[in-house]
Amino acid sequence: MSHSRPPVTPAVRVLREQGVAFSDHLYAYEERGGTAVSARELGVHEHAVVKTLVMEDERRNPLLVLMHGDHKVSTQRLARMLGVKDVRPCDPAVANRHTGYLVGGTSPFGTRRAMPVYMERTIMDLERIYLNGGRRGYLVGLAPAEAARVLSPVLVEVGVAEATP
């Protein structure tokens, strides 16, 4: 798949408009493969593959959470930090409507609807991160500081390491 041309998605347009230096990474997408598959295909540590999660509070207000691929979000901690009763993942159809992207191809850049973005604080410690570029099987590599510059996320500490099998 490396000979394919990278897609020009809303995410790519935003990155170009903002003058972000990024690299294109196409890989063979696997349904339900998650960040483990993309990390394996790119030959990078799963900790550097950052997933974009579309969540909502009890009033159905959507928000994006950027989390290390090898971590999950403590929704209780996030809800407490936000001062709401409950935070949960959006239904895939709802997430698609909010972002304009299919689940599995959700990028935090160029979403259909503007939403608050929360980024796990330790993502900023990495040299390079890999985020979805707006299509399944396509990631963009960039410096975390550039992602922060474009997204203006609130830095949070809500990650919990995933148990390894």
LINWO-V54229 format. One record per helix or strand of 3 or more residues. SS is the DSSP state (alpha for helix, beta for strand). FROM is the first residue (numbers start at 1). TO is the last residue. If there is no record, write none. Layout:
SS|FROM|TO, SS|FROM|TO
This chain:
alpha|10|17, beta|23|26, alpha|34|42, alpha|46|48, beta|49|57, beta|62|68, beta|71|73, alpha|75|82, beta|87|89, alpha|92|99, beta|116|120, alpha|121|125, beta|129|135, beta|138|142, alpha|144|151, beta|154|156, beta|159|161
